[in-house]
């Protein structure tokens, strides 16, 4: 645990403490665990009992629908914190499955320790509340994003890249499978919608580029959305 104290001191939540103080904080009420790639960390509806800090590696939050399809929701990596928004909730169960995207090491901070720090250290309490507020905003934006239609998400992506790359010939910086994951759909659904947009003369595309055929029209559609 000692080798992670310096790392923890650089996380906003613990910036109130120096190395020696943090060492005392983590003398008890924590668990350091390693998970291998693809292993399940939390099942959907499992009770949240700790605030978890990712020390190494990455995790992925996924939703499994009624047909058994896995929908990636979000990734979290080294330095990110999960569970803090559920820890003191009346309904403190994970709404989705969380698994290891790579080999990952997680510091599980017991609920009692979090409560003790909130009661005894005003600076920690403020940082904790800021963390909760930021997570709430993040989740709200995420929900808003998932409410968009697939076409709306594609148009938003293309408009952003058009202004970023300053060309209507958008170079794809990721495979279409990864783009589909980010939008939150299956690869086949993305391909189907891109083909529809090509037939409507909105775009053309190949494996490396998506060409916007009518930038003005796409901008109008983006504003309407």
C-alpha positions in Angstrom: 0.0 0.0 0.0 2.9 2.4 0.8 3.9 2.6 -2.9 0.5 4.0 -3.8 0.4 6.8 -1.1 2.1 9.3 -3.4 -0.2 8.4 -6.2 -3.3 8.9 -4.0 -2.0 12.2 -2.7 -2.3 13.6 -6.3 -5.9 12.6 -6.6 -8.2 15.6 -6.0 -10.2 13.8 -3.3 -7.1 13.4 -1.1 -5.2 16.6 -1.8 -6.0 17.8 1.7 -3.5 15.2 3.1 0.2 14.8 2.9 1.9 11.5 2.5 2.3 10.8 6.2 -1.4 11.7 6.9 -2.5 9.5 4.1 -0.5 6.6 5.4 -2.4 6.9 8.7 -5.7 7.1 6.9 -5.1 3.8 5.1 -3.9 1.9 8.2 -7.3 0.2 8.2 -10.7 0.0 6.5 -9.5 -0.7 3.0 -8.9 -3.7 0.7 -6.4 -3.8 -2.1 -7.5 -6.3 -4.8 -6.3 -7.4 -8.3 -8.7 -8.5 -11.0 -7.6 -10.3 -14.2 -8.8 -9.0 -17.6 -12.5 -9.8 -18.4 -13.3 -10.8 -14.8 -16.5 -9.4 -13.2 -15.9 -6.9 -10.5 -19.6 -6.2 -9.7 -22.7 -7.8 -11.0 -25.7 -5.7 -11.9 -27.8 -5.2 -8.7 -24.9 -6.1 -6.4 -24.8 -3.9 -3.3 -22.2 -1.1 -3.3 -20.2 -1.3 0.0 -17.1 0.7 -0.8 -15.7 3.6 -2.7 -13.3 2.2 -5.3 -10.1 3.8 -6.6 -8.5 2.4 -9.7 -4.7 2.2 -9.1 -3.7 0.4 -12.3 -5.5 -0.8 -15.4 -9.0 -0.1 -16.6 -12.6 -1.2 -16.1 -15.7 -1.1 -18.3 -19.3 -0.6 -17.3 -21.7 -2.6 -19.5 -25.5 -3.0 -19.8 -26.9 -6.4 -20.8 -30.3 -6.1 -22.5 -33.2 -8.5 -22.6 -31.8 -10.2 -25.7 -28.4 -10.8 -24.1 -26.6 -8.1 -26.1 -23.8 -6.3 -24.2 -23.9 -2.5 -24.5 -20.7 -0.8 -23.4 -21.6 2.4 -21.4 -18.3 3.8 -20.2 -14.6 3.1 -19.3 -12.8 4.1 -16.2 -9.0 4.0 -15.8 -6.1 4.7 -13.4 -7.0 7.5 -11.0 -10.8 7.3 -11.6 -13.2 6.6 -8.7 -16.4 4.6 -8.8 -19.1 3.8 -6.2 -19.0 7.1 -4.4 -22.4 8.1 -5.9 -24.0 4.9 -4.7 -22.3 4.4 -1.3 -24.8 6.4 0.8 -27.8 5.9 -1.4 -31.0 4.2 -0.2 -30.9 2.1 -3.4 -27.1 1.4 -3.2 -27.0 -1.3 -5.9 -24.9 -1.2 -9.1 -27.3 -0.6 -12.0 -24.9 -2.2 -14.5 -22.2 -4.9 -14.6 -18.7 -3.7 -14.1 -15.8 -5.9 -15.3 -12.0 -5.6 -15.9 -11.1 -4.2 -19.3 -7.5 -5.1 -18.6 -5.7 -6.5 -15.6 -6.7 -4.0 -12.9 -5.8 -3.2 -9.3 -8.5 -1.5 -7.2 -8.4 0.1 -3.8 -11.7 -0.6 -2.1 -12.3 2.0 0.6 -14.8 0.9 3.3 -17.9 3.0 3.7 -17.1 3.6 7.4 -13.8 5.2 6.5 -15.4 7.5 3.9 -18.0 8.6 6.5 -15.3 9.1 9.2 -13.2 11.3 6.8 -16.3 13.3 5.8 -17.0 14.0 9.5 -13.5 14.7 10.6 -12.0 16.7 7.7 -13.9 19.6 6.1 -11.6 19.7 3.1 -12.2 16.1 2.3 -15.9 16.6 2.7 -15.9 19.4 0.2 -13.8 17.4 -2.3 -16.1 14.4 -1.8 -19.2 16.6 -2.5 -17.5 18.1 -5.6 -16.8 14.5 -6.8 -20.5 13.6 -6.3 -21.6 16.7 -8.2 -19.2 16.0 -11.1 -20.3 12.4 -11.3 -24.0 13.5 -11.3 -23.3 15.9 -14.2 -21.3 13.3 -16.1 -24.1 10.7 -15.8 -26.8 13.3 -16.8 -24.8 14.1 -19.9 -24.4 10.4 -20.6 -28.1 9.8 -20.3 -28.8 12.7 -22.6 -26.3 11.2 -25.1 -28.0 7.8 -25.0 -31.4 9.4 -25.7 -30.2 10.6 -29.1 -31.0 8.6 -32.2 -28.2 6.9 -34.0 -28.3 9.4 -36.8 -28.1 12.3 -34.4 -25.0 10.8 -32.8 -23.3 10.2 -36.1 -24.1 13.8 -37.3 -22.7 15.2 -34.0 -19.5 13.1 -34.4 -19.1 14.3 -38.1 -19.7 18.0 -37.3 -17.2 17.9 -34.4 -14.6 16.2 -36.6 -15.3 18.6 -39.5 -14.4 21.6 -37.4 -11.6 19.8 -35.7 -9.9 18.4 -38.9 -11.0 21.5 -41.0 -12.0 19.3 -43.9 -15.1 17.5 -45.1 -13.0 14.4 -45.7 -13.1 13.1 -42.1 -10.2 10.7 -41.3 -11.4 8.0 -38.9 -9.0 7.9 -35.9 -10.5 4.6 -34.7 -12.0 1.4 -36.2 -15.8 1.6 -36.9 -16.3 -1.1 -34.2 -14.8 1.3 -31.6 -16.9 4.2 -32.9 -20.0 2.0 -32.6 -19.0 1.3 -29.0 -18.6 4.9 -28.2 -22.0 5.8 -29.7 -23.5 2.8 -27.8 -24.7 0.6 -30.7 -23.7 -2.6 -32.5 -21.2 -2.4 -35.4 -23.9 -3.6 -37.8 -26.3 -0.9 -36.7 -23.7 1.8 -37.4 -22.9 0.4 -40.8 -26.6 0.2 -41.7 -27.2 3.8 -40.8 -24.0 5.0 -42.6 -25.3 3.2 -45.7 -28.7 4.9 -45.4 -26.9 8.3 -45.2 -24.9 7.4 -48.3 -28.0 6.6 -50.2 -29.4 9.9 -49.2 -26.3 11.6 -50.5 -25.3 13.0 -47.1 -22.0 11.2 -47.0 -19.7 8.7 -48.6 -17.2 6.5 -46.9 -14.6 3.8 -47.0 -12.6 2.1 -44.3 -10.4 5.1 -43.5 -12.6 8.2 -44.3 -16.1 9.5 -44.1 -16.7 12.3 -46.7 -19.4 14.8 -45.9 -21.2 15.5 -49.2 -23.2 18.5 -48.0 -21.7 20.3 -45.0 -24.4 23.0 -45.0 -27.3 20.4 -44.8 -25.5 18.4 -42.2 -25.1 21.5 -40.1 -28.8 22.3 -40.4 -29.7 18.8 -39.3 -27.3 19.2 -36.4 -28.9 22.4 -35.3 -32.4 20.9 -35.6 -31.3 18.1 -33.3 
